[in-house]
Amino acid sequence: MLQTLFVIPNEIAGIPLFGFGIVAALWAVWCVVYAVLQGRRTGFNAELATSLAVMAGVGLAIVFVVPRIMVRDEATGVVGIAIRGYGVMLLSGIVVGVGLTVWRARRVGVAPELIFNLALWVFVAGMVGARAFYVVEYWKSFQRESFGETVIGILNMTQGGLVVFGGFLGAMAAFAAFAYKHKLPALALADLAAPGMLLGLALGRIGCYCNGCCFGDTTAAPWAVEFPDGSPPHVRQVEQGKAFGFLLAAQPSSPGKADAVPTIVSVEPDGPAARAGLVAGERVLAVNGAPAISLEETRALLFYSVRDNRLPLVLTTDRGSRTVEALPGLTEHSLPTHPAQIYAAVDATLGMLLLLAFTPLSRRDGETFALLLTIHPISRFLLEEIRIDEPGMFGTQLSISQHVSILLLASAVILWIYVESRPRGFAWPRRTQPAAA
């Protein structure tokens, strides 16, 4: 895990970089140069207008948003923009994914400029979709005292907060709009982009590992990893009670009742909770003397007890008060955890290789993309079984990503039926050598 790679200072020799500073000035110059060069090449058309609108949005973000998300480096005291491992790997995934798609496009005679324009549409819509999906799923954590603070919180993506399926849905919407606008064969274009999408996802998952998000459950596997204190896996394990040898959940206070009270649902044999005499089924009433009214409040009390080193824990239940020790080392790091992010990166890499190997064997446009839409939802559904960062949704134990996986797999079935009903052949002739530049 490596959340912050380095911090870019806000000022150099007293001159501001961000806000109304050097970066905004350089960006404005680049926008003008781009507009002039592209205008001479193609004239001022709708495509250029769209690109300039996106670039203008980036400029506004540099001036007004970036100054609001600056941090102070604890080691050096420098105030500036933190360059996160998550963001670097996400950007790297986009670059290599587009690069692979451009290479594949050249082999069938498609101009690289078309792919670059498509990438801009897909990138913007994908980021919006991925962030919107995350914000909706975790809306309570974004609510602030004022509307402006809420908006800033939503726009601050320096520490993660993107959902792959949300990005996929947003990207697909932009992809369809782009293909329709330019009268392109959508299935053939989707086949070109499919392996690049998985390659980008693989690097993006490495970014998740750097950030500590998208984590798995505890495990005794020899390849398990321990995340540092304060990381998302560590915080979740503390909130769940696993740092003390029990598991906390919300259950009805009595059979048939509709209420939900914090309850110890299981106790680890020979763990601190078991040694303290706790048993499954006890209702938690207080933590270190503070009332535990709801599951969320109880989890917060457990977290603050560890963060503020108010240990051992005094846990009051409907069977009395007991003193519970924390597991050794749990104030410094998490329990051994499944590196679910690495599993996902390997899965995406293998999926990319499978799509590349399948392409020469395909007989119709759309088969490669249909294969992507088949294998990825299945693997994602299975990976969600070892992840604990997403709660069950819609009254089930399935996460929202598992629900989306089911929908995508159903879509894959429909797409396969449609594709296989079409005559054999391709919109763009297959070539064995790259097209000339």
LINZIDA-V283720 format. One record per pair of residues at least 24 apart in sequence whose C-alpha atoms are under 10 Angstrom apart, sorted by sequence separation. I is the first residue (numbers start at 1). J is the second residue. D is the distance in Angstrom with one decimal. If there is no record, write none. Layout:
[[I:J:D] [I:J:D]]
//
This chain:
[[31:55:7.0] [95:119:9.6] [131:155:8.4] [218:242:9.2] [240:264:9.6] [242:266:9.9] [244:268:8.9] [245:269:8.0] [261:285:9.0] [262:286:10.0] [288:312:9.1] [289:313:9.8] [290:314:9.9] [292:316:9.0] [306:330:8.6] [307:331:7.6] [351:375:7.5] [377:401:8.9] [378:402:9.1] [380:404:9.8] [381:405:6.1] [30:55:9.6] [31:56:8.1] [94:119:8.6] [131:156:9.9] [241:266:10.0] [242:267:9.0] [245:270:8.5] [246:271:8.0] [288:313:6.3] [289:314:7.4] [290:315:9.6] [291:316:9.0] [292:317:9.6] [306:331:6.4] [307:332:10.0] [351:376:7.6] [377:402:8.0] [380:405:7.0] [381:406:8.0] [131:157:8.1] [134:160:9.8] [135:161:7.9] [137:163:9.4] [241:267:9.5] [242:268:8.5] [245:271:5.1] [246:272:8.4] [247:273:9.8] [287:313:7.2] [288:314:4.8] [289:315:8.0] [290:316:9.4] [306:332:9.8] [377:403:9.8] [379:405:9.0] [28:55:9.0] [128:155:9.8] [134:161:6.0] [135:162:8.5] [244:271:7.3] [245:272:5.6] [246:273:6.1] [287:314:6.0] [288:315:6.2] [289:316:7.7] [348:375:9.8] [377:404:8.1] [378:405:7.0] [27:55:8.6] [28:56:8.5] [31:59:9.2] [133:161:9.2] [134:162:5.6] [135:163:9.3] [243:271:9.6] [244:272:5.7] [245:273:5.2] [246:274:8.1] [253:281:9.7] [286:314:8.2] [287:315:4.9] [288:316:7.8] [347:375:9.8] [348:376:7.9] [351:379:9.6] [377:405:4.5] [378:406:8.2] [27:56:9.3] [94:123:8.1] [131:160:9.2] [132:161:9.4] [133:162:7.4] [134:163:5.6] [168:197:9.2] [242:271:9.7] [243:272:8.9] [244:273:5.9] [245:274:7.3] [253:282:9.9] [286:315:6.1] [287:316:6.3] [347:376:8.5] [376:405:8.2] [377:406:7.0] [127:157:10.0] [131:161:6.5] [132:162:8.1] [133:163:6.1] [134:164:9.3] [242:272:10.0] [243:273:9.6] [244:274:9.2] [245:275:9.4] [251:281:9.1] [253:283:7.8] [262:292:7.5] [285:315:7.9] [286:316:4.9] [287:317:9.0] [377:407:8.7] [378:408:9.4] [27:58:8.8] [28:59:7.3] [130:161:8.1] [131:162:4.9] [132:163:8.4] [133:164:8.8] [134:165:9.7] [242:273:9.5] [252:283:9.8] [261:292:8.9] [262:293:7.5] [263:294:9.8] [284:315:7.3] [285:316:5.5] [286:317:6.9] [348:379:9.1] [374:405:9.5] [377:408:6.5] [378:409:7.5] [27:59:6.8] [130:162:4.8] [131:163:6.6] [133:165:8.0] [134:166:7.6] [241:273:9.3] [246:278:8.5] [248:280:9.5] [251:283:8.9] [261:293:7.2] [262:294:6.0] [263:295:8.2] [284:316:6.1] [285:317:5.0] [286:318:9.6] [289:321:9.7] [347:379:7.4] [348:380:9.7] [373:405:9.3] [376:408:9.0] [377:409:6.1] [26:59:9.9] [129:162:8.5] [130:163:4.7] [131:164:9.2] [133:166:5.0] [134:167:9.8] [245:278:9.7] [246:279:8.8] [247:280:8.8] [248:281:9.9] [250:283:9.3] [260:293:9.8] [261:294:5.9] [262:295:4.8] [283:316:8.6] [284:317:4.3] [285:318:6.7] [288:321:9.6] [347:380:8.9] [376:409:8.7] [377:410:9.8] [24:58:9.4] [25:59:9.2] [128:162:9.1] [129:163:8.1] [130:164:6.0] [132:166:7.1] [133:167:7.9] [246:280:8.4] [248:282:9.9] [249:283:9.8] [260:294:7.6] [261:295:6.4] [262:296:8.5] [282:316:9.5] [283:317:5.3] [284:318:6.7] [285:319:9.7] [287:321:9.4] [374:408:7.8] [375:409:8.4] [24:59:6.4] [27:62:8.9] [127:162:7.6] [129:164:8.8] [130:165:6.9] [131:166:7.2] [132:167:8.7] [248:283:9.5] [260:295:8.0] [261:296:10.0] [262:297:9.0] [263:298:9.7] [282:317:6.1] [283:318:5.6] [284:319:9.1] [285:320:9.3] [286:321:8.8] [288:323:9.3] [344:379:8.5] [373:408:6.6] [374:409:5.7] [377:412:9.4] [23:59:9.1] [24:60:8.6] [126:162:9.7] [127:163:9.2] [129:165:8.3] [130:166:4.1] [131:167:7.5] [133:169:9.5] [248:284:8.9] [262:298:7.0] [281:317:9.9] [282:318:6.3] [283:319:8.1] [284:320:9.6] [285:321:9.4] [344:380:7.9] [347:383:9.5] [373:409:6.5] [374:410:8.8] [24:61:9.4] [126:163:9.8] [127:164:9.4] [129:166:4.7] [130:167:3.9] [133:170:9.6] [164:201:8.2] [261:298:9.7] [262:299:8.9] [278:315:9.4] [281:318:9.7] [282:319:6.9] [284:321:9.7] [372:409:9.9] [373:410:9.3] [374:411:8.7] [375:412:9.4] [24:62:6.2] [25:63:9.9] [126:164:8.8] [128:166:8.2] [129:167:4.7] [130:168:7.5] [132:170:9.4] [282:320:9.6] [373:411:7.8] [374:412:5.6] [23:62:7.5] [24:63:6.5] [126:165:9.3] [127:166:8.4] [128:167:7.1] [129:168:7.5] [130:169:8.2] [131:170:9.9] [276:315:9.8] [278:317:8.9] [344:383:7.4] [370:409:9.6] [373:412:5.4] [374:413:7.9] [19:59:9.5] [20:60:10.0] [23:63:8.9] [126:166:7.3] [127:167:5.8] [129:169:6.6] [130:170:7.3] [164:204:9.3] [279:319:9.6] [343:383:7.9] [372:412:8.6] [373:413:8.9] [19:60:8.9] [21:62:9.1] [125:166:9.7] [126:167:4.1] [127:168:9.1] [128:169:10.0] [129:170:4.5] [130:171:9.1] [164:205:9.6] [278:319:8.8] [370:411:9.0] [371:412:7.8] [374:415:9.8] [19:61:8.6] [20:62:8.2] [21:63:8.0] [125:167:7.4] [126:168:6.2] [128:170:6.9] [129:171:7.5] [273:315:9.8] [277:319:10.0] [278:320:9.7] [341:383:9.4] [370:412:5.8] [371:413:10.0] [373:415:8.8] [374:416:9.3] [18:61:9.8] [19:62:5.9] [20:63:5.6] [124:167:9.4] [125:168:9.0] [126:169:7.2] [127:170:7.6] [128:171:9.0] [129:172:9.9] [278:321:9.6] [340:383:7.2] [369:412:9.0] [370:413:8.3] [373:416:9.6] [18:62:6.3] [19:63:3.8] [20:64:8.5] [123:167:8.7] [125:169:8.7] [126:170:4.6] [127:171:8.1] [129:173:9.5] [250:294:8.0] [251:295:9.3] [277:321:9.9] [278:322:7.8] [340:384:8.8] [370:414:9.3] [371:415:9.7] [17:62:9.5] [18:63:6.4] [19:64:6.1] [122:167:9.0] [125:170:5.0] [126:171:4.3] [249:294:10.0] [250:295:5.9] [276:321:9.7] [277:322:7.5] [278:323:9.8] [370:415:6.3] [371:416:8.5] [17:63:9.8] [18:64:8.9] [19:65:8.0] [122:168:9.1] [124:170:8.6] [125:171:5.3] [126:172:8.0] [162:208:9.7] [249:295:6.8] [250:296:9.2] [276:322:6.2] [277:323:9.3] [278:324:9.0] [340:386:7.3] [341:387:9.4] [369:415:9.1] [370:416:6.2] [18:65:9.5] [19:66:6.9] [20:67:9.6] [123:170:8.9] [124:171:8.0] [125:172:8.5] [126:173:8.8] [160:207:8.8] [161:208:9.7] [248:295:8.0] [249:296:9.6] [275:322:10.0] [276:323:6.4] [277:324:9.1] [339:386:9.6] [340:387:6.7] [369:416:9.6] [370:417:9.9] [18:66:6.9] [19:67:5.9] [122:170:7.5] [123:171:6.9] [125:173:7.7] [126:174:8.0] [160:208:7.7] [275:323:9.7] [276:324:5.8] [338:386:7.4] [339:387:9.3] [340:388:9.9] [367:415:8.6] [18:67:6.5] [19:68:9.3] [121:170:9.8] [122:171:4.6] [125:174:6.0] [126:175:9.8] [159:208:9.7] [249:298:9.8] [273:322:8.9] [275:324:8.1] [276:325:8.3] [337:386:9.7] [338:387:8.1] [366:415:8.1] [367:416:7.2] [370:419:8.4] [17:67:9.7] [121:171:7.8] [122:172:7.4] [124:174:8.6] [125:175:9.0] [161:211:10.0] [248:298:8.8] [249:299:9.4] [273:323:8.6] [274:324:8.9] [275:325:9.2] [337:387:9.7] [366:416:8.2] [122:173:8.3] [123:174:8.8] [159:210:10.0] [160:211:7.0] [162:213:9.9] [163:214:9.4] [248:299:8.2] [272:323:9.2] [273:324:5.8] [18:70:9.8] [119:171:9.3] [121:173:9.6] [122:174:5.5] [123:175:10.0] [159:211:6.9] [160:212:9.2] [161:213:8.4] [272:324:6.0] [273:325:7.5] [366:418:9.2] [367:419:6.8] [118:171:9.9] [121:174:5.9] [122:175:6.2] [158:211:9.9] [159:212:9.6] [160:213:7.6] [161:214:9.8] [264:317:9.2] [271:324:9.7] [272:325:5.6] [273:326:8.8] [366:419:6.2] [367:420:8.2] [120:174:9.5] [121:175:7.3] [122:176:9.7] [159:213:9.2] [160:214:10.0] [263:317:8.8] [271:325:9.2] [272:326:6.7] [273:327:9.6] [365:419:7.3] [366:420:9.0] [119:174:9.6] [122:177:9.9] [240:295:9.5] [262:317:9.8] [263:318:10.0] [271:326:9.2] [272:327:6.8] [364:419:7.1] [365:420:9.5] [10:66:9.9] [118:174:8.4] [119:175:8.8] [121:177:9.1] [122:178:8.8] [239:295:9.5] [271:327:7.7] [272:328:9.8] [363:419:9.9] [364:420:7.7] [366:422:9.9] [10:67:8.3] [118:175:7.1] [121:178:7.5] [239:296:8.8] [241:298:9.6] [363:420:9.1] [364:421:9.8] [365:422:8.9] [239:297:9.7] [240:298:9.2] [241:299:7.8] [244:302:9.5] [364:422:7.6] [365:423:9.6] [118:177:9.9] [119:178:10.0] [239:298:7.8] [240:299:6.5] [243:302:9.2] [364:423:7.3] [365:424:8.2] [10:70:8.1] [118:178:6.7] [239:299:4.3] [240:300:9.7] [243:303:9.8] [363:423:9.0] [364:424:5.0] [365:425:7.0] [366:426:9.3] [9:70:9.2] [10:71:9.8] [117:178:9.0] [118:179:8.6] [238:299:7.7] [239:300:6.5] [241:302:7.2] [363:424:5.6] [364:425:5.1] [365:426:5.5] [8:70:9.5] [9:71:9.5] [18:80:8.8] [237:299:9.8] [238:300:9.1] [239:301:8.0] [240:302:8.2] [241:303:9.0] [362:424:9.3] [363:425:6.2] [364:426:5.8] [365:427:7.2] [7:70:9.3] [8:71:9.9] [9:72:9.3] [17:80:9.2] [18:81:9.0] [236:299:8.7] [238:301:9.8] [239:302:5.6] [240:303:9.1] [243:306:9.0] [362:425:9.3] [363:426:7.8] [364:427:8.9] [365:428:9.1] [7:71:8.3] [9:73:9.5] [235:299:9.6] [238:302:6.4] [239:303:5.5] [362:426:9.7] [7:72:8.4] [8:73:9.8] [235:300:9.7] [237:302:9.9] [238:303:5.8] [239:304:9.2] [7:73:6.9] [51:117:8.2] [54:120:8.6] [237:303:9.1] [238:304:9.4] [6:73:8.5] [11:78:9.5] [50:117:9.8] [54:121:9.1] [235:302:9.5] [236:303:8.6] [238:305:9.3] [239:306:9.6] [9:77:10.0] [10:78:8.3] [11:79:8.5] [114:182:9.6] [235:303:6.8] [238:306:7.6] [244:312:9.5] [4:73:9.4] [7:76:9.5] [9:78:6.2] [10:79:6.2] [11:80:7.9] [48:117:9.5] [51:120:7.8] [234:303:9.6] [235:304:9.9] [238:307:9.6] [244:313:8.5] [8:78:8.4] [9:79:5.7] [10:80:4.5] [47:117:8.1] [50:120:9.6] [51:121:8.7] [54:124:8.1] [87:157:8.5] [90:160:9.8] [360:430:8.9] [7:78:7.4] [8:79:8.0] [9:80:4.2] [10:81:7.1] [50:121:8.9] [86:157:9.7] [87:158:6.8] [118:189:9.9] [235:306:9.4] [7:79:7.7] [8:80:5.3] [9:81:6.6] [86:158:7.9] [87:159:7.9] [235:307:9.4] [7:80:5.9] [8:81:5.1] [9:82:8.7] [85:158:9.4] [86:159:7.1] [87:160:7.6] [230:303:9.6] [6:80:9.7] [7:81:5.4] [8:82:6.4] [84:158:6.6] [85:159:8.9] [86:160:6.6] [115:189:9.2] [119:193:9.6] [6:81:8.5] [7:82:4.3] [8:83:7.2] [83:158:7.7] [84:159:7.0] [85:160:9.7] [118:193:10.0] [6:82:6.0] [7:83:5.8] [82:158:7.5] [83:159:9.5] [84:160:8.9] [5:82:7.5] [6:83:5.5] [7:84:8.7] [81:158:8.9] [82:159:9.3] [115:192:9.6] [229:306:9.9] [230:307:8.2] [4:82:6.2] [5:83:5.6] [6:84:7.4] [115:193:8.9] [229:307:8.9] [3:82:9.2] [4:83:5.8] [5:84:5.6] [6:85:9.1] [110:189:9.6] [245:324:9.0] [3:83:8.5] [4:84:4.4] [5:85:5.9] [244:324:6.7] [245:325:9.0] [3:84:5.3] [4:85:5.9] [5:86:9.5] [68:149:9.7] [244:325:6.3] [245:326:7.8] [2:84:7.8] [3:85:5.3] [4:86:8.4] [5:87:10.0] [110:192:9.9] [243:325:8.9] [244:326:4.7] [245:327:7.2] [2:85:6.1] [3:86:6.8] [4:87:9.6] [5:88:8.9] [69:152:7.9] [243:326:5.7] [244:327:5.8] [1:85:8.6] [2:86:8.4] [3:87:9.3] [4:88:9.9] [68:152:7.4] [69:153:8.7] [105:189:8.6] [108:192:9.3] [242:326:9.0] [243:327:5.7] [244:328:9.5] [1:86:9.7] [68:153:9.6] [241:326:9.4] [242:327:8.6] [243:328:8.8] [65:151:9.9] [66:152:9.7] [69:155:9.0] [70:156:9.8] [105:191:9.9] [243:329:9.3] [244:330:8.8] [65:152:7.2] [68:155:10.0] [69:156:6.4] [104:191:9.6] [105:192:6.4] [243:330:6.1] [64:152:10.0] [68:156:8.7] [69:157:9.2] [70:158:9.7] [101:189:9.6] [104:192:6.3] [105:193:8.7] [238:326:9.4] [242:330:9.4] [243:331:8.6] [66:155:9.5] [69:158:8.2] [101:190:10.0] [103:192:9.3] [104:193:8.3] [65:155:7.8] [66:156:8.6] [101:191:9.4] [102:192:8.5] [65:156:8.3] [101:192:6.0] [102:193:8.7] [104:195:9.4] [243:334:8.2] [100:192:9.0] [101:193:5.3] [104:196:9.2] [238:330:8.3] [242:334:9.6] [243:335:7.7] [100:193:8.2] [101:194:8.1] [103:196:9.9] [237:330:9.3] [238:331:9.2] [242:335:8.4] [61:155:9.3] [100:194:9.8] [101:195:7.5] [102:196:9.1] [98:193:8.0] [100:195:7.7] [101:196:5.5] [97:193:8.1] [100:196:5.5] [101:197:8.6] [234:330:8.0] [238:334:8.5] [97:194:9.2] [98:195:9.9] [99:196:7.7] [100:197:9.2] [234:331:8.8] [237:334:7.2] [238:335:9.7] [97:195:7.8] [98:196:6.3] [234:332:8.8] [235:333:9.6] [236:334:9.1] [237:335:7.7] [97:196:4.0] [98:197:8.2] [100:199:8.3] [234:333:6.4] [235:334:8.1] [96:196:7.4] [97:197:5.8] [100:200:9.5] [229:329:9.6] [233:333:9.1] [234:334:4.4] [237:337:9.9] [95:196:9.5] [96:197:9.4] [97:198:7.6] [98:199:9.3] [99:200:9.9] [229:330:7.8] [230:331:9.0] [233:334:6.5] [234:335:7.3] [94:196:8.6] [97:199:5.6] [98:200:8.2] [228:330:9.3] [229:331:6.4] [230:332:8.4] [231:333:8.3] [232:334:9.2] [233:335:8.5] [234:336:9.9] [93:196:8.8] [94:197:8.3] [96:199:7.2] [97:200:4.8] [228:331:9.0] [229:332:4.8] [230:333:8.0] [231:334:8.1] [233:336:9.8] [234:337:9.5] [93:197:8.6] [95:199:9.9] [96:200:6.5] [97:201:8.4] [226:330:10.0] [228:332:6.2] [229:333:4.6] [230:334:8.8] [233:337:7.9] [93:198:9.1] [94:199:8.6] [95:200:7.7] [97:202:9.7] [227:332:8.9] [228:333:4.3] [229:334:6.7] [93:199:6.8] [94:200:5.4] [97:203:9.3] [226:332:9.7] [227:333:5.6] [228:334:6.2] [93:200:3.8] [94:201:8.4] [96:203:8.9] [226:333:6.1] [227:334:5.2] [228:335:9.7] [92:200:7.5] [93:201:6.5] [225:333:9.9] [226:334:5.2] [227:335:7.8] [91:200:8.7] [93:202:7.3] [94:203:8.6] [225:334:8.5] [226:335:5.9] [227:336:8.0] [90:200:7.6] [93:203:4.9] [94:204:8.4] [225:335:8.1] [226:336:4.9] [227:337:7.9] [89:200:9.0] [90:201:8.2] [92:203:6.9] [93:204:5.7] [224:335:9.0] [225:336:5.2] [226:337:6.2] [89:201:9.7] [90:202:9.4] [91:203:8.8] [92:204:7.8] [93:205:9.1] [224:336:5.2] [225:337:5.2] [226:338:9.0] [227:339:9.7] [89:202:9.3] [90:203:6.6] [91:204:8.0] [93:206:9.5] [223:336:8.8] [224:337:5.1] [225:338:6.6] [226:339:9.1] [89:203:5.7] [90:204:4.6] [93:207:9.2] [222:336:9.1] [223:337:8.8] [224:338:5.3] [225:339:6.3] [88:203:9.5] [89:204:5.5] [90:205:8.1] [92:207:9.5] [220:335:9.4] [221:336:8.2] [223:338:7.8] [224:339:6.4] [225:340:10.0] [88:204:8.8] [89:205:8.1] [90:206:8.5] [91:207:9.5] [218:334:8.9] [219:335:8.2] [220:336:6.7] [221:337:8.5] [222:338:9.9] [223:339:8.0] [224:340:9.7] [86:203:9.5] [87:204:8.5] [89:206:6.6] [90:207:6.3] [218:335:6.4] [219:336:5.8] [220:337:7.9] [221:338:7.8] [86:204:7.3] [88:206:9.9] [89:207:4.9] [90:208:8.8] [217:335:9.2] [218:336:5.6] [219:337:5.4] [220:338:8.7] [85:204:9.9] [86:205:8.5] [88:207:7.3] [89:208:8.5] [217:336:8.6] [218:337:4.2] [219:338:6.0] [86:206:7.6] [87:207:6.9] [89:209:9.9] [216:336:9.7] [217:337:5.6] [218:338:6.1] [219:339:9.6] [85:206:8.7] [86:207:3.9] [87:208:9.2] [89:210:8.7] [216:337:6.0] [217:338:5.8] [218:339:9.6] [85:207:5.8] [86:208:5.9] [88:210:9.9] [215:337:7.7] [216:338:4.7] [217:339:8.8] [84:207:8.7] [85:208:8.4] [86:209:7.8] [87:210:9.5] [215:338:7.1] [216:339:6.1] [217:340:8.4] [85:209:8.8] [86:210:5.9] [87:211:9.1] [215:339:6.5] [216:340:5.0] [85:210:5.6] [86:211:5.6] [214:339:9.0] [215:340:5.5] [216:341:7.9] [84:210:8.3] [85:211:6.8] [86:212:9.1] [214:340:6.9] [215:341:6.5] [84:211:7.9] [86:213:9.5] [212:339:9.4] [213:340:9.4] [214:341:6.3] [215:342:9.6] [216:343:9.8] [213:341:8.0] [212:341:8.5] [209:339:7.6] [211:341:10.0] [214:344:9.6] [209:340:8.3] [210:341:9.2] [208:340:9.4] [209:341:5.4] [208:341:6.1] [209:342:7.0] [47:181:10.0] [207:341:8.5] [208:342:8.8] [47:182:9.9] [205:340:9.0] [206:341:6.5] [207:342:9.8] [205:341:5.4] [206:342:6.5] [208:344:9.8] [209:345:9.5] [204:341:9.2] [205:342:6.8] [206:343:9.7] [208:345:9.5] [205:343:8.8] [206:344:8.7] [207:345:9.7] [202:341:9.1] [203:342:9.7] [205:344:6.4] [206:345:6.5] [202:342:8.6] [204:344:9.6] [205:345:5.3] [206:346:9.6] [202:343:9.5] [203:344:9.8] [204:345:7.8] [205:346:9.1] [202:344:7.0] [203:345:6.7] [201:344:8.5] [202:345:4.1] [203:346:9.6] [205:348:8.8] [201:345:7.1] [202:346:6.8] [204:348:10.0] [200:345:9.5] [202:347:7.7] [203:348:8.9] [199:345:8.7] [201:347:9.6] [202:348:5.1] [203:349:8.9] [198:345:9.0] [201:348:6.4] [202:349:5.8] [200:348:8.6] [201:349:8.4] [202:350:9.3] [198:347:9.0] [199:348:6.6] [200:349:9.1] [202:351:9.6] [198:348:5.2] [199:349:6.0] [202:352:9.0] [197:348:9.0] [198:349:6.6] [199:350:9.2] [201:352:9.7] [237:388:9.6] [198:350:8.8] [199:351:8.6] [200:352:9.6] [236:388:8.5] [195:348:9.2] [198:351:6.8] [199:352:6.1] [236:389:7.9] [4:158:9.5] [195:349:9.1] [198:352:5.4] [199:353:9.0] [3:158:9.5] [4:159:8.9] [197:352:8.1] [198:353:9.2] [233:388:8.8] [3:159:7.5] [195:351:7.8] [196:352:7.3] [233:389:8.1] [3:160:9.5] [194:351:9.8] [195:352:4.8] [198:355:9.2] [232:389:8.4] [194:352:7.9] [195:353:7.6] [195:354:8.6] [196:355:9.7] [195:355:5.9] [196:356:9.7] [194:355:7.5] [195:356:6.5] [194:356:9.1] [191:355:9.0] [192:356:9.8] [195:359:9.6] [192:359:9.3] [216:383:8.7] [219:386:9.4] [191:359:8.3] [216:384:8.3] [217:385:8.9] [218:386:8.6] [215:384:9.7] [216:385:8.6] [217:386:5.6] [218:387:9.3] [214:384:9.3] [216:386:5.3] [217:387:5.6] [218:388:9.2] [215:386:8.5] [216:387:3.9] [217:388:5.7] [194:366:9.9] [215:387:5.7] [216:388:5.7] [217:389:8.6] [191:364:9.9] [192:365:9.7] [195:368:8.6] [214:387:6.9] [215:388:6.7] [216:389:7.3] [191:365:6.9] [192:366:9.5] [194:368:7.1] [195:369:8.6] [198:372:8.5] [214:388:8.1] [215:389:6.2] [190:365:8.6] [191:366:5.9] [193:368:9.5] [194:369:5.7] [197:372:9.4] [214:389:6.0] [215:390:9.5] [188:364:8.6] [189:365:8.6] [190:366:6.9] [191:367:7.3] [192:368:8.4] [193:369:8.2] [194:370:9.2] [213:389:7.7] [214:390:8.3] [187:364:9.0] [188:365:5.0] [189:366:8.5] [190:367:9.5] [191:368:5.2] [192:369:8.4] [194:371:9.1] [195:372:8.2] [187:365:5.4] [188:366:6.0] [190:368:8.0] [191:369:5.0] [194:372:6.7] [198:376:8.9] [186:365:8.8] [187:366:4.5] [188:367:9.1] [190:369:5.9] [191:370:8.5] [194:373:9.2] [185:365:8.7] [186:366:8.3] [187:367:8.3] [188:368:9.0] [189:369:9.2] [190:370:9.1] [191:371:9.6] [185:366:9.8] [187:368:9.0] [188:369:8.8] [191:372:9.1] [187:369:7.6] [187:370:9.3] [3:207:8.7] [1:206:9.5] [2:207:8.9] [3:208:9.3] [5:210:9.7] [1:207:9.0] [2:208:9.8] [3:209:8.9] [4:210:8.6] [1:208:8.7] [2:209:8.0] [3:210:5.4] [4:211:8.5] [1:209:5.9] [2:210:4.6] [3:211:4.8] [1:210:4.1] [2:211:6.4] [3:212:7.7] [1:211:6.1] [2:212:8.2] [1:212:6.0] [1:213:9.7] [165:377:9.6] [165:380:9.9] [1:225:9.7] [1:226:9.3] [1:227:6.9] [2:228:10.0] [1:228:8.0] [3:231:9.4] [1:231:8.8] [187:419:8.8] [165:400:9.5] [166:401:9.2] [169:404:9.9] [165:401:7.0] [164:401:8.8] [163:401:8.7] [166:404:9.4] [188:426:7.2] [189:427:9.3] [165:404:7.4] [169:408:9.9] [187:426:9.5] [188:427:6.5] [189:428:9.4] [165:405:8.5] [187:427:8.9] [188:428:7.4] [185:426:9.5] [186:427:9.7] [185:427:6.8] [165:408:9.6] [184:427:9.3] [185:428:8.9] [104:356:9.8] [138:390:9.6] [137:390:8.9] [137:391:9.4] [137:393:9.6] [137:400:8.4] [133:400:9.9] [110:428:8.2] [108:427:9.6] [109:428:7.4] [108:428:5.9] [109:429:8.0] [107:428:9.7] [108:429:6.0] [109:430:8.6] [107:429:9.2] [108:430:5.4] [109:431:8.1] [105:428:9.5] [107:430:7.2] [108:431:5.7] [107:431:5.6] [108:432:8.6] [109:433:9.8] [111:435:9.0] [106:431:9.1] [107:432:6.9] [108:433:8.6] [109:434:7.6] [110:435:8.2] [111:436:9.9] [112:437:9.0] [107:433:6.0] [108:434:7.4] [109:435:5.4] [111:437:8.5] [104:431:10.0] [106:433:8.7] [107:434:4.1] [108:435:7.0] [109:436:8.2] [106:434:5.4] [107:435:5.5] [109:437:9.5] [105:434:8.6] [106:435:5.2] [107:436:9.1] [104:434:8.2] [105:435:8.8] [106:436:7.9] [103:434:7.7] [104:435:10.0] [106:437:8.2] [103:435:9.6]]
//
